[in-house]
Amino acid sequence: MSFAIFVLNYFHMPELFRFFGMKFFFFSLEHLPMHIHVRNADGTAKFELEPVKLVESKGMKIKDLSLAEAIIEERQVEIIAKWHEIHG
């Protein structure tokens, strides 16, 4: 794989959904454990999916992190299915 194709694939971010101003997405070339990224106007976060838990955050407010975690827990089955569809 050429470097240019690697960069294009890595920075492609399949978006799963947007909710309350938050974008929930994967990067194309993700790694285990299964996780999802969240971005809003204030910052970013990463949550593992099994079990759902915050791994890292930068700039997001506590209330937004709590809301993102609740949304991920509610849609966990859908998110995991999409992970397998995209990443195998």
Order of alpha helices (4+ residues) and beta strands (2+ residues): alpha-beta-beta-beta-beta-beta-alpha-alpha
